[in-house]
Amino acid sequence: MRRDVFQAIADPTRRQIIGLLANKTLTLNGVAENFNISRPAISKHIKILTECGLVAITKQGRERVCDVNLNRLKEVNDWVSQYRAFWTKKLDDLEEFLEQEGKKVRNKK
């Protein structure tokens, strides 16, 4: 099953895993050491991150190493950007309205 990136970032633990891997490559055990949850729970989170393309696992000897693919977050950025533009315009319109109202109040004095 191919998951989308929004499912991956919906969970705070997965967001923390992404943050960890953004700074350095870690083994599965290295990721698990940063959390107070079971190793199987971490494996489930890593599986979801892998299924959506945010994490790639490679074997290096006996270790399984996790690398992050932050390019997949571009989809999230693109989606958020449309709302950022919407709210920026709304706030700019509000600022203009308040400035106009302030001028009216000052002119009445």
Gaussian input, Z-matrix of N, CA and C with variables (Angstrom, degrees):
# hf/3-21g

backbone

0 1
 N
 C     1     B1
 C     2     B2     1     A1
 N     3     B3     2     A2     1     D1
 C     4     B4     3     A3     2     D2
 C     5     B5     4     A4     3     D3
 N     6     B6     5     A5     4     D4
 C     7     B7     6     A6     5     D5
 C     8     B8     7     A7     6     D6
 N     9     B9     8     A8     7     D7
 C    10    B10     9     A9     8     D8
 C    11    B11    10    A10     9     D9
 N    12    B12    11    A11    10    D10
 C    13    B13    12    A12    11    D11
 C    14    B14    13    A13    12    D12
 N    15    B15    14    A14    13    D13
 C    16    B16    15    A15    14    D14
 C    17    B17    16    A16    15    D15
 N    18    B18    17    A17    16    D16
 C    19    B19    18    A18    17    D17
 C    20    B20    19    A19    18    D18
 N    21    B21    20    A20    19    D19
 C    22    B22    21    A21    20    D20
 C    23    B23    22    A22    21    D21
 N    24    B24    23    A23    22    D22
 C    25    B25    24    A24    23    D23
 C    26    B26    25    A25    24    D24
 N    27    B27    26    A26    25    D25
 C    28    B28    27    A27    26    D26
 C    29    B29    28    A28    27    D27
 N    30    B30    29    A29    28    D28
 C    31    B31    30    A30    29    D29
 C    32    B32    31    A31    30    D30
 N    33    B33    32    A32    31    D31
 C    34    B34    33    A33    32    D32
 C    35    B35    34    A34    33    D33
 N    36    B36    35    A35    34    D34
 C    37    B37    36    A36    35    D35
 C    38    B38    37    A37    36    D36
 N    39    B39    38    A38    37    D37
 C    40    B40    39    A39    38    D38
 C    41    B41    40    A40    39    D39
 N    42    B42    41    A41    40    D40
 C    43    B43    42    A42    41    D41
 C    44    B44    43    A43    42    D42
 N    45    B45    44    A44    43    D43
 C    46    B46    45    A45    44    D44
 C    47    B47    46    A46    45    D45
 N    48    B48    47    A47    46    D46
 C    49    B49    48    A48    47    D47
 C    50    B50    49    A49    48    D48
 N    51    B51    50    A50    49    D49
 C    52    B52    51    A51    50    D50
 C    53    B53    52    A52    51    D51
 N    54    B54    53    A53    52    D52
 C    55    B55    54    A54    53    D53
 C    56    B56    55    A55    54    D54
 N    57    B57    56    A56    55    D55
 C    58    B58    57    A57    56    D56
 C    59    B59    58    A58    57    D57
 N    60    B60    59    A59    58    D58
 C    61    B61    60    A60    59    D59
 C    62    B62    61    A61    60    D60
 N    63    B63    62    A62    61    D61
 C    64    B64    63    A63    62    D62
 C    65    B65    64    A64    63    D63
 N    66    B66    65    A65    64    D64
 C    67    B67    66    A66    65    D65
 C    68    B68    67    A67    66    D66
 N    69    B69    68    A68    67    D67
 C    70    B70    69    A69    68    D68
 C    71    B71    70    A70    69    D69
 N    72    B72    71    A71    70    D70
 C    73    B73    72    A72    71    D71
 C    74    B74    73    A73    72    D72
 N    75    B75    74    A74    73    D73
 C    76    B76    75    A75    74    D74
 C    77    B77    76    A76    75    D75
 N    78    B78    77    A77    76    D76
 C    79    B79    78    A78    77    D77
 C    80    B80    79    A79    78    D78
 N    81    B81    80    A80    79    D79
 C    82    B82    81    A81    80    D80
 C    83    B83    82    A82    81    D81
 N    84    B84    83    A83    82    D82
 C    85    B85    84    A84    83    D83
 C    86    B86    85    A85    84    D84
 N    87    B87    86    A86    85    D85
 C    88    B88    87    A87    86    D86
 C    89    B89    88    A88    87    D87
 N    90    B90    89    A89    88    D88
 C    91    B91    90    A90    89    D89
 C    92    B92    91    A91    90    D90
 N    93    B93    92    A92    91    D91
 C    94    B94    93    A93    92    D92
 C    95    B95    94    A94    93    D93
 N    96    B96    95    A95    94    D94
 C    97    B97    96    A96    95    D95
 C    98    B98    97    A97    96    D96
 N    99    B99    98    A98    97    D97
 C   100   B100    99    A99    98    D98
 C   101   B101   100   A100    99    D99
 N   102   B102   101   A101   100   D100
 C   103   B103   102   A102   101   D101
 C   104   B104   103   A103   102   D102
 N   105   B105   104   A104   103   D103
 C   106   B106   105   A105   104   D104
 C   107   B107   106   A106   105   D105
 N   108   B108   107   A107   106   D106
 C   109   B109   108   A108   107   D107
 C   110   B110   109   A109   108   D108
 N   111   B111   110   A110   109   D109
 C   112   B112   111   A111   110   D110
 C   113   B113   112   A112   111   D111
 N   114   B114   113   A113   112   D112
 C   115   B115   114   A114   113   D113
 C   116   B116   115   A115   114   D114
 N   117   B117   116   A116   115   D115
 C   118   B118   117   A117   116   D116
 C   119   B119   118   A118   117   D117
 N   120   B120   119   A119   118   D118
 C   121   B121   120   A120   119   D119
 C   122   B122   121   A121   120   D120
 N   123   B123   122   A122   121   D121
 C   124   B124   123   A123   122   D122
 C   125   B125   124   A124   123   D123
 N   126   B126   125   A125   124   D124
 C   127   B127   126   A126   125   D125
 C   128   B128   127   A127   126   D126
 N   129   B129   128   A128   127   D127
 C   130   B130   129   A129   128   D128
 C   131   B131   130   A130   129   D129
 N   132   B132   131   A131   130   D130
 C   133   B133   132   A132   131   D131
 C   134   B134   133   A133   132   D132
 N   135   B135   134   A134   133   D133
 C   136   B136   135   A135   134   D134
 C   137   B137   136   A136   135   D135
 N   138   B138   137   A137   136   D136
 C   139   B139   138   A138   137   D137
 C   140   B140   139   A139   138   D138
 N   141   B141   140   A140   139   D139
 C   142   B142   141   A141   140   D140
 C   143   B143   142   A142   141   D141
 N   144   B144   143   A143   142   D142
 C   145   B145   144   A144   143   D143
 C   146   B146   145   A145   144   D144
 N   147   B147   146   A146   145   D145
 C   148   B148   147   A147   146   D146
 C   149   B149   148   A148   147   D147
 N   150   B150   149   A149   148   D148
 C   151   B151   150   A150   149   D149
 C   152   B152   151   A151   150   D150
 N   153   B153   152   A152   151   D151
 C   154   B154   153   A153   152   D152
 C   155   B155   154   A154   153   D153
 N   156   B156   155   A155   154   D154
 C   157   B157   156   A156   155   D155
 C   158   B158   157   A157   156   D156
 N   159   B159   158   A158   157   D157
 C   160   B160   159   A159   158   D158
 C   161   B161   160   A160   159   D159
 N   162   B162   161   A161   160   D160
 C   163   B163   162   A162   161   D161
 C   164   B164   163   A163   162   D162
 N   165   B165   164   A164   163   D163
 C   166   B166   165   A165   164   D164
 C   167   B167   166   A166   165   D165
 N   168   B168   167   A167   166   D166
 C   169   B169   168   A168   167   D167
 C   170   B170   169   A169   168   D168
 N   171   B171   170   A170   169   D169
 C   172   B172   171   A171   170   D170
 C   173   B173   172   A172   171   D171
 N   174   B174   173   A173   172   D172
 C   175   B175   174   A174   173   D173
 C   176   B176   175   A175   174   D174
 N   177   B177   176   A176   175   D175
 C   178   B178   177   A177   176   D176
 C   179   B179   178   A178   177   D177
 N   180   B180   179   A179   178   D178
 C   181   B181   180   A180   179   D179
 C   182   B182   181   A181   180   D180
 N   183   B183   182   A182   181   D181
 C   184   B184   183   A183   182   D182
 C   185   B185   184   A184   183   D183
 N   186   B186   185   A185   184   D184
 C   187   B187   186   A186   185   D185
 C   188   B188   187   A187   186   D186
 N   189   B189   188   A188   187   D187
 C   190   B190   189   A189   188   D188
 C   191   B191   190   A190   189   D189
 N   192   B192   191   A191   190   D190
 C   193   B193   192   A192   191   D191
 C   194   B194   193   A193   192   D192
 N   195   B195   194   A194   193   D193
 C   196   B196   195   A195   194   D194
 C   197   B197   196   A196   195   D195
 N   198   B198   197   A197   196   D196
 C   199   B199   198   A198   197   D197
 C   200   B200   199   A199   198   D198
 N   201   B201   200   A200   199   D199
 C   202   B202   201   A201   200   D200
 C   203   B203   202   A202   201   D201
 N   204   B204   203   A203   202   D202
 C   205   B205   204   A204   203   D203
 C   206   B206   205   A205   204   D204
 N   207   B207   206   A206   205   D205
 C   208   B208   207   A207   206   D206
 C   209   B209   208   A208   207   D207
 N   210   B210   209   A209   208   D208
 C   211   B211   210   A210   209   D209
 C   212   B212   211   A211   210   D210
 N   213   B213   212   A212   211   D211
 C   214   B214   213   A213   212   D212
 C   215   B215   214   A214   213   D213
 N   216   B216   215   A215   214   D214
 C   217   B217   216   A216   215   D215
 C   218   B218   217   A217   216   D216
 N   219   B219   218   A218   217   D217
 C   220   B220   219   A219   218   D218
 C   221   B221   220   A220   219   D219
 N   222   B222   221   A221   220   D220
 C   223   B223   222   A222   221   D221
 C   224   B224   223   A223   222   D222
 N   225   B225   224   A224   223   D223
 C   226   B226   225   A225   224   D224
 C   227   B227   226   A226   225   D225
 N   228   B228   227   A227   226   D226
 C   229   B229   228   A228   227   D227
 C   230   B230   229   A229   228   D228
 N   231   B231   230   A230   229   D229
 C   232   B232   231   A231   230   D230
 C   233   B233   232   A232   231   D231
 N   234   B234   233   A233   232   D232
 C   235   B235   234   A234   233   D233
 C   236   B236   235   A235   234   D234
 N   237   B237   236   A236   235   D235
 C   238   B238   237   A237   236   D236
 C   239   B239   238   A238   237   D237
 N   240   B240   239   A239   238   D238
 C   241   B241   240   A240   239   D239
 C   242   B242   241   A241   240   D240
 N   243   B243   242   A242   241   D241
 C   244   B244   243   A243   242   D242
 C   245   B245   244   A244   243   D243
 N   246   B246   245   A245   244   D244
 C   247   B247   246   A246   245   D245
 C   248   B248   247   A247   246   D246
 N   249   B249   248   A248   247   D247
 C   250   B250   249   A249   248   D248
 C   251   B251   250   A250   249   D249
 N   252   B252   251   A251   250   D250
 C   253   B253   252   A252   251   D251
 C   254   B254   253   A253   252   D252
 N   255   B255   254   A254   253   D253
 C   256   B256   255   A255   254   D254
 C   257   B257   256   A256   255   D255
 N   258   B258   257   A257   256   D256
 C   259   B259   258   A258   257   D257
 C   260   B260   259   A259   258   D258
 N   261   B261   260   A260   259   D259
 C   262   B262   261   A261   260   D260
 C   263   B263   262   A262   261   D261
 N   264   B264   263   A263   262   D262
 C   265   B265   264   A264   263   D263
 C   266   B266   265   A265   264   D264
 N   267   B267   266   A266   265   D265
 C   268   B268   267   A267   266   D266
 C   269   B269   268   A268   267   D267
 N   270   B270   269   A269   268   D268
 C   271   B271   270   A270   269   D269
 C   272   B272   271   A271   270   D270
 N   273   B273   272   A272   271   D271
 C   274   B274   273   A273   272   D272
 C   275   B275   274   A274   273   D273
 N   276   B276   275   A275   274   D274
 C   277   B277   276   A276   275   D275
 C   278   B278   277   A277   276   D276
 N   279   B279   278   A278   277   D277
 C   280   B280   279   A279   278   D278
 C   281   B281   280   A280   279   D279
 N   282   B282   281   A281   280   D280
 C   283   B283   282   A282   281   D281
 C   284   B284   283   A283   282   D282
 N   285   B285   284   A284   283   D283
 C   286   B286   285   A285   284   D284
 C   287   B287   286   A286   285   D285
 N   288   B288   287   A287   286   D286
 C   289   B289   288   A288   287   D287
 C   290   B290   289   A289   288   D288
 N   291   B291   290   A290   289   D289
 C   292   B292   291   A291   290   D290
 C   293   B293   292   A292   291   D291
 N   294   B294   293   A293   292   D292
 C   295   B295   294   A294   293   D293
 C   296   B296   295   A295   294   D294
 N   297   B297   296   A296   295   D295
 C   298   B298   297   A297   296   D296
 C   299   B299   298   A298   297   D297
 N   300   B300   299   A299   298   D298
 C   301   B301   300   A300   299   D299
 C   302   B302   301   A301   300   D300
 N   303   B303   302   A302   301   D301
 C   304   B304   303   A303   302   D302
 C   305   B305   304   A304   303   D303
 N   306   B306   305   A305   304   D304
 C   307   B307   306   A306   305   D305
 C   308   B308   307   A307   306   D306
 N   309   B309   308   A308   307   D307
 C   310   B310   309   A309   308   D308
 C   311   B311   310   A310   309   D309
 N   312   B312   311   A311   310   D310
 C   313   B313   312   A312   311   D311
 C   314   B314   313   A313   312   D312
 N   315   B315   314   A314   313   D313
 C   316   B316   315   A315   314   D314
 C   317   B317   316   A316   315   D315
 N   318   B318   317   A317   316   D316
 C   319   B319   318   A318   317   D317
 C   320   B320   319   A319   318   D318
 N   321   B321   320   A320   319   D319
 C   322   B322   321   A321   320   D320
 C   323   B323   322   A322   321   D321
 N   324   B324   323   A323   322   D322
 C   325   B325   324   A324   323   D323
 C   326   B326   325   A325   324   D324

   B1=1.4544
   B2=1.5187
   B3=1.3001
   B4=1.4634
   B5=1.5230
   B6=1.2934
   B7=1.4643
   B8=1.5178
   B9=1.3149
   B10=1.4623
   B11=1.5337
   B12=1.2998
   B13=1.4554
   B14=1.5278
   B15=1.3274
   B16=1.4578
   B17=1.5285
   B18=1.3290
   B19=1.4604
   B20=1.5290
   B21=1.2964
   B22=1.4671
   B23=1.5240
   B24=1.3033
   B25=1.4627
   B26=1.5264
   B27=1.3324
   B28=1.4649
   B29=1.5308
   B30=1.2975
   B31=1.4562
   B32=1.5301
   B33=1.3422
   B34=1.4683
   B35=1.5327
   B36=1.3213
   B37=1.4708
   B38=1.5201
   B39=1.3174
   B40=1.4722
   B41=1.5241
   B42=1.3223
   B43=1.4743
   B44=1.5264
   B45=1.3348
   B46=1.4740
   B47=1.5255
   B48=1.3111
   B49=1.4753
   B50=1.5240
   B51=1.3271
   B52=1.4673
   B53=1.5256
   B54=1.3355
   B55=1.4633
   B56=1.5162
   B57=1.3149
   B58=1.4720
   B59=1.5224
   B60=1.3391
   B61=1.4669
   B62=1.5230
   B63=1.3156
   B64=1.4646
   B65=1.5248
   B66=1.3228
   B67=1.4686
   B68=1.5215
   B69=1.3593
   B70=1.4629
   B71=1.5286
   B72=1.2984
   B73=1.4545
   B74=1.5220
   B75=1.3268
   B76=1.4605
   B77=1.5171
   B78=1.3191
   B79=1.4640
   B80=1.5288
   B81=1.3267
   B82=1.4688
   B83=1.5233
   B84=1.3301
   B85=1.4747
   B86=1.5237
   B87=1.3246
   B88=1.4613
   B89=1.5180
   B90=1.3198
   B91=1.4657
   B92=1.5243
   B93=1.3268
   B94=1.4684
   B95=1.5260
   B96=1.3268
   B97=1.4707
   B98=1.5279
   B99=1.3273
   B100=1.4587
   B101=1.5255
   B102=1.3311
   B103=1.4594
   B104=1.5213
   B105=1.3032
   B106=1.4614
   B107=1.5234
   B108=1.3100
   B109=1.4562
   B110=1.5240
   B111=1.3105
   B112=1.4702
   B113=1.5325
   B114=1.3121
   B115=1.4706
   B116=1.5235
   B117=1.3601
   B118=1.4715
   B119=1.5405
   B120=1.3295
   B121=1.4689
   B122=1.5364
   B123=1.3220
   B124=1.4694
   B125=1.5265
   B126=1.3124
   B127=1.4656
   B128=1.5292
   B129=1.3335
   B130=1.4682
   B131=1.5259
   B132=1.3227
   B133=1.4693
   B134=1.5340
   B135=1.3186
   B136=1.4623
   B137=1.5320
   B138=1.3089
   B139=1.4696
   B140=1.5241
   B141=1.3175
   B142=1.4643
   B143=1.5224
   B144=1.3181
   B145=1.4728
   B146=1.5212
   B147=1.3057
   B148=1.4691
   B149=1.5190
   B150=1.3243
   B151=1.4642
   B152=1.5277
   B153=1.3207
   B154=1.4672
   B155=1.5291
   B156=1.3136
   B157=1.4589
   B158=1.5124
   B159=1.3335
   B160=1.4620
   B161=1.5203
   B162=1.3176
   B163=1.4643
   B164=1.5223
   B165=1.3201
   B166=1.4683
   B167=1.5219
   B168=1.3137
   B169=1.4651
   B170=1.5222
   B171=1.3154
   B172=1.4607
   B173=1.5248
   B174=1.3024
   B175=1.4650
   B176=1.5204
   B177=1.2971
   B178=1.4534
   B179=1.5232
   B180=1.3090
   B181=1.4618
   B182=1.5108
   B183=1.3131
   B184=1.4594
   B185=1.5242
   B186=1.2958
   B187=1.4661
   B188=1.5275
   B189=1.3378
   B190=1.4584
   B191=1.5191
   B192=1.3325
   B193=1.4565
   B194=1.5224
   B195=1.3226
   B196=1.4667
   B197=1.5227
   B198=1.3197
   B199=1.4715
   B200=1.5191
   B201=1.3076
   B202=1.4680
   B203=1.5228
   B204=1.3210
   B205=1.4595
   B206=1.5262
   B207=1.3233
   B208=1.4572
   B209=1.5322
   B210=1.3206
   B211=1.4637
   B212=1.5256
   B213=1.3348
   B214=1.4674
   B215=1.5270
   B216=1.3230
   B217=1.4599
   B218=1.5252
   B219=1.3243
   B220=1.4652
   B221=1.5252
   B222=1.3193
   B223=1.4633
   B224=1.5337
   B225=1.3180
   B226=1.4590
   B227=1.5217
   B228=1.3230
   B229=1.4580
   B230=1.5273
   B231=1.3246
   B232=1.4650
   B233=1.5194
   B234=1.3207
   B235=1.4564
   B236=1.5281
   B237=1.3384
   B238=1.4594
   B239=1.5252
   B240=1.3208
   B241=1.4665
   B242=1.5205
   B243=1.3221
   B244=1.4627
   B245=1.5260
   B246=1.3119
   B247=1.4568
   B248=1.5198
   B249=1.3196
   B250=1.4658
   B251=1.5273
   B252=1.3323
   B253=1.4641
   B254=1.5308
   B255=1.3251
   B256=1.4679
   B257=1.5236
   B258=1.3465
   B259=1.4561
   B260=1.5218
   B261=1.3074
   B262=1.4670
   B263=1.5165
   B264=1.3436
   B265=1.4711
   B266=1.5226
   B267=1.3141
   B268=1.4685
   B269=1.5316
   B270=1.3187
   B271=1.4604
   B272=1.5206
   B273=1.3264
   B274=1.4649
   B275=1.5271
   B276=1.3356
   B277=1.4660
   B278=1.5235
   B279=1.3401
   B280=1.4600
   B281=1.5287
   B282=1.3255
   B283=1.4664
   B284=1.5239
   B285=1.3236
   B286=1.4705
   B287=1.5247
   B288=1.3269
   B289=1.4593
   B290=1.5225
   B291=1.3297
   B292=1.4552
   B293=1.5296
   B294=1.3206
   B295=1.4671
   B296=1.5203
   B297=1.3267
   B298=1.4692
   B299=1.5296
   B300=1.3224
   B301=1.4666
   B302=1.5205
   B303=1.3256
   B304=1.4561
   B305=1.5181
   B306=1.3303
   B307=1.4684
   B308=1.5179
   B309=1.3206
   B310=1.4833
   B311=1.5194
   B312=1.3228
   B313=1.4554
   B314=1.5256
   B315=1.3223
   B316=1.4674
   B317=1.5243
   B318=1.3194
   B319=1.4610
   B320=1.5249
   B321=1.3131
   B322=1.4623
   B323=1.5136
   B324=1.3265
   B325=1.4855
   B326=1.4584
   A1=109.58
   A2=116.68
   A3=121.53
   A4=108.76
   A5=117.09
   A6=122.17
   A7=109.25
   A8=115.66
   A9=117.14
   A10=109.88
   A11=114.99
   A12=121.74
   A13=111.68
   A14=117.44
   A15=120.50
   A16=111.51
   A17=116.70
   A18=120.02
   A19=110.48
   A20=115.55
   A21=119.77
   A22=111.45
   A23=117.64
   A24=119.65
   A25=112.50
   A26=117.66
   A27=120.79
   A28=111.61
   A29=117.36
   A30=121.39
   A31=110.91
   A32=118.19
   A33=120.08
   A34=114.12
   A35=116.88
   A36=118.67
   A37=110.26
   A38=117.09
   A39=119.66
   A40=110.63
   A41=117.28
   A42=119.06
   A43=110.04
   A44=116.74
   A45=120.16
   A46=110.62
   A47=117.02
   A48=120.39
   A49=109.43
   A50=117.20
   A51=120.86
   A52=109.77
   A53=116.21
   A54=120.41
   A55=112.69
   A56=116.51
   A57=120.21
   A58=111.26
   A59=114.88
   A60=119.59
   A61=112.44
   A62=117.38
   A63=120.04
   A64=110.44
   A65=115.68
   A66=120.67
   A67=113.86
   A68=115.84
   A69=118.04
   A70=109.70
   A71=114.85
   A72=121.64
   A73=108.32
   A74=116.13
   A75=120.20
   A76=110.69
   A77=115.81
   A78=120.12
   A79=107.33
   A80=115.81
   A81=119.09
   A82=110.85
   A83=115.95
   A84=119.20
   A85=111.08
   A86=116.87
   A87=120.85
   A88=111.75
   A89=116.72
   A90=120.23
   A91=109.17
   A92=116.62
   A93=121.91
   A94=112.30
   A95=117.73
   A96=121.56
   A97=112.54
   A98=116.99
   A99=120.68
   A100=113.62
   A101=117.09
   A102=120.76
   A103=111.17
   A104=115.88
   A105=121.99
   A106=110.46
   A107=116.30
   A108=121.67
   A109=107.67
   A110=116.13
   A111=119.88
   A112=111.92
   A113=114.55
   A114=121.29
   A115=110.92
   A116=119.59
   A117=119.44
   A118=112.74
   A119=116.85
   A120=119.79
   A121=110.15
   A122=116.22
   A123=119.90
   A124=109.55
   A125=117.79
   A126=121.38
   A127=111.34
   A128=116.96
   A129=120.31
   A130=110.99
   A131=115.99
   A132=120.19
   A133=110.24
   A134=116.53
   A135=120.71
   A136=110.16
   A137=117.10
   A138=120.81
   A139=110.60
   A140=117.06
   A141=120.55
   A142=110.46
   A143=117.10
   A144=120.61
   A145=110.81
   A146=116.97
   A147=121.45
   A148=110.93
   A149=116.52
   A150=120.61
   A151=113.14
   A152=116.87
   A153=118.44
   A154=112.02
   A155=117.41
   A156=121.13
   A157=115.78
   A158=117.42
   A159=119.56
   A160=113.08
   A161=117.19
   A162=121.70
   A163=108.75
   A164=115.04
   A165=121.22
   A166=107.55
   A167=115.65
   A168=120.72
   A169=108.60
   A170=115.29
   A171=120.42
   A172=108.47
   A173=115.28
   A174=120.10
   A175=108.96
   A176=115.59
   A177=122.24
   A178=106.20
   A179=114.97
   A180=119.83
   A181=108.81
   A182=116.13
   A183=120.24
   A184=112.33
   A185=116.62
   A186=121.59
   A187=111.71
   A188=115.64
   A189=122.25
   A190=106.62
   A191=115.63
   A192=121.99
   A193=109.91
   A194=115.77
   A195=122.51
   A196=110.05
   A197=115.20
   A198=122.61
   A199=107.99
   A200=116.48
   A201=120.96
   A202=110.47
   A203=116.80
   A204=123.16
   A205=107.55
   A206=116.58
   A207=120.89
   A208=112.84
   A209=117.79
   A210=120.04
   A211=111.44
   A212=116.45
   A213=119.83
   A214=111.47
   A215=118.11
   A216=120.45
   A217=112.34
   A218=117.16
   A219=120.52
   A220=110.55
   A221=116.95
   A222=121.08
   A223=110.76
   A224=116.38
   A225=121.09
   A226=109.36
   A227=116.96
   A228=120.91
   A229=110.97
   A230=117.00
   A231=120.22
   A232=111.28
   A233=116.52
   A234=120.91
   A235=110.60
   A236=116.61
   A237=121.04
   A238=110.77
   A239=117.44
   A240=121.46
   A241=112.68
   A242=116.82
   A243=118.32
   A244=110.68
   A245=117.37
   A246=120.46
   A247=111.66
   A248=116.11
   A249=120.00
   A250=109.09
   A251=117.66
   A252=121.70
   A253=110.30
   A254=116.51
   A255=120.92
   A256=110.97
   A257=116.47
   A258=120.08
   A259=112.29
   A260=117.77
   A261=120.16
   A262=109.93
   A263=116.23
   A264=120.08
   A265=110.84
   A266=117.79
   A267=121.33
   A268=110.77
   A269=117.30
   A270=120.30
   A271=111.92
   A272=116.77
   A273=119.82
   A274=110.76
   A275=116.95
   A276=121.18
   A277=110.85
   A278=116.95
   A279=121.07
   A280=110.49
   A281=116.32
   A282=120.26
   A283=110.68
   A284=116.72
   A285=121.11
   A286=110.84
   A287=116.96
   A288=121.75
   A289=110.82
   A290=116.86
   A291=120.60
   A292=111.86
   A293=116.87
   A294=119.79
   A295=110.39
   A296=117.19
   A297=121.39
   A298=110.58
   A299=117.34
   A300=121.17
   A301=110.34
   A302=117.08
   A303=120.81
   A304=111.75
   A305=116.78
   A306=120.75
   A307=110.66
   A308=117.49
   A309=121.42
   A310=110.48
   A311=116.89
   A312=121.51
   A313=110.46
   A314=116.34
   A315=120.64
   A316=110.28
   A317=118.70
   A318=122.08
   A319=112.03
   A320=118.96
   A321=122.53
   A322=112.03
   A323=117.72
   A324=121.69
   A325=110.88
   D1=127.49
   D2=178.52
   D3=-92.02
   D4=120.42
   D5=179.48
   D6=-95.68
   D7=161.12
   D8=175.47
   D9=-99.15
   D10=164.87
   D11=-173.68
   D12=-65.20
   D13=-26.17
   D14=179.65
   D15=-67.16
   D16=-34.39
   D17=175.09
   D18=-64.59
   D19=-36.22
   D20=-178.16
   D21=-67.41
   D22=-44.14
   D23=-175.50
   D24=-85.15
   D25=-2.51
   D26=179.33
   D27=-68.92
   D28=-23.18
   D29=-175.62
   D30=-102.46
   D31=130.20
   D32=-178.26
   D33=-61.97
   D34=-34.08
   D35=178.54
   D36=-65.63
   D37=-41.92
   D38=178.87
   D39=-66.27
   D40=-36.39
   D41=176.29
   D42=-63.10
   D43=-39.38
   D44=177.93
   D45=-65.59
   D46=-39.75
   D47=178.57
   D48=-62.43
   D49=-43.97
   D50=177.65
   D51=-58.69
   D52=-43.91
   D53=178.71
   D54=-61.31
   D55=-42.52
   D56=177.57
   D57=-61.26
   D58=-48.18
   D59=-175.94
   D60=-73.25
   D61=-19.01
   D62=176.45
   D63=-67.91
   D64=-26.84
   D65=-178.03
   D66=-92.03
   D67=-27.87
   D68=-179.05
   D69=-165.27
   D70=154.60
   D71=174.58
   D72=-77.43
   D73=134.90
   D74=-179.37
   D75=-132.43
   D76=153.97
   D77=170.71
   D78=-75.87
   D79=167.35
   D80=176.12
   D81=-58.33
   D82=-42.19
   D83=177.22
   D84=-64.27
   D85=-37.23
   D86=178.16
   D87=-63.28
   D88=-38.22
   D89=176.04
   D90=-65.97
   D91=-48.44
   D92=-176.68
   D93=-59.75
   D94=-33.49
   D95=-178.94
   D96=-62.67
   D97=-18.76
   D98=-178.04
   D99=-89.11
   D100=2.57
   D101=-175.39
   D102=-131.89
   D103=153.30
   D104=176.91
   D105=-99.23
   D106=42.10
   D107=175.09
   D108=-127.91
   D109=166.91
   D110=-173.85
   D111=-68.07
   D112=157.10
   D113=176.26
   D114=-60.12
   D115=-41.27
   D116=176.88
   D117=-62.32
   D118=-34.57
   D119=177.40
   D120=-65.86
   D121=-42.17
   D122=176.87
   D123=-62.81
   D124=-41.36
   D125=178.85
   D126=-59.96
   D127=-38.88
   D128=176.81
   D129=-63.12
   D130=-43.92
   D131=178.91
   D132=-63.17
   D133=-44.08
   D134=178.95
   D135=-62.72
   D136=-38.67
   D137=178.79
   D138=-60.71
   D139=-44.80
   D140=178.47
   D141=-63.60
   D142=-42.86
   D143=178.34
   D144=-63.42
   D145=-35.24
   D146=177.93
   D147=-70.29
   D148=-42.41
   D149=-179.24
   D150=-63.29
   D151=-28.43
   D152=178.94
   D153=-95.51
   D154=1.38
   D155=174.83
   D156=86.24
   D157=9.17
   D158=178.85
   D159=-82.51
   D160=-24.64
   D161=-179.08
   D162=-130.84
   D163=138.79
   D164=173.69
   D165=-117.77
   D166=137.46
   D167=178.94
   D168=-111.27
   D169=129.00
   D170=176.33
   D171=-124.46
   D172=152.29
   D173=177.53
   D174=-92.50
   D175=131.89
   D176=173.94
   D177=-128.77
   D178=96.13
   D179=-173.66
   D180=68.81
   D181=-124.67
   D182=179.22
   D183=-91.24
   D184=-7.69
   D185=-176.98
   D186=-91.22
   D187=149.81
   D188=171.30
   D189=-108.77
   D190=118.90
   D191=-173.12
   D192=-106.06
   D193=136.62
   D194=-178.26
   D195=-104.25
   D196=128.72
   D197=173.41
   D198=-120.29
   D199=144.00
   D200=-179.67
   D201=-96.05
   D202=146.84
   D203=175.55
   D204=-117.60
   D205=88.53
   D206=-175.47
   D207=-70.86
   D208=-14.36
   D209=176.88
   D210=-60.13
   D211=-27.68
   D212=178.93
   D213=-66.44
   D214=-20.15
   D215=178.23
   D216=-75.11
   D217=-8.69
   D218=177.20
   D219=-59.29
   D220=-36.20
   D221=177.75
   D222=-58.81
   D223=-41.63
   D224=178.22
   D225=-67.41
   D226=-45.20
   D227=179.64
   D228=-59.28
   D229=-43.77
   D230=179.43
   D231=-61.86
   D232=-41.44
   D233=-179.44
   D234=-66.65
   D235=-44.41
   D236=-179.72
   D237=-67.28
   D238=-33.69
   D239=-177.33
   D240=-59.00
   D241=-37.71
   D242=179.86
   D243=-64.28
   D244=-35.12
   D245=178.18
   D246=-78.62
   D247=-31.46
   D248=175.50
   D249=-62.30
   D250=-43.61
   D251=178.29
   D252=-63.57
   D253=-42.38
   D254=179.28
   D255=-59.39
   D256=-50.64
   D257=-176.83
   D258=-71.78
   D259=-31.32
   D260=175.68
   D261=-61.95
   D262=-45.02
   D263=178.34
   D264=-63.09
   D265=-44.64
   D266=179.85
   D267=-60.94
   D268=-43.13
   D269=179.87
   D270=-69.70
   D271=-35.92
   D272=175.20
   D273=-64.42
   D274=-41.69
   D275=177.29
   D276=-62.76
   D277=-41.33
   D278=178.29
   D279=-63.44
   D280=-43.47
   D281=178.63
   D282=-59.65
   D283=-44.72
   D284=178.86
   D285=-62.29
   D286=-43.51
   D287=178.64
   D288=-60.47
   D289=-46.38
   D290=-179.44
   D291=-64.99
   D292=-36.69
   D293=176.71
   D294=-64.40
   D295=-42.07
   D296=178.32
   D297=-63.56
   D298=-43.78
   D299=178.72
   D300=-64.26
   D301=-39.06
   D302=177.97
   D303=-63.33
   D304=-39.58
   D305=177.18
   D306=-64.33
   D307=-40.49
   D308=178.54
   D309=-61.68
   D310=-43.26
   D311=-178.98
   D312=-65.79
   D313=-42.78
   D314=-180.00
   D315=-65.95
   D316=-37.80
   D317=-179.08
   D318=-70.42
   D319=-24.74
   D320=178.86
   D321=-77.48
   D322=-18.97
   D323=-177.89
   D324=-75.78

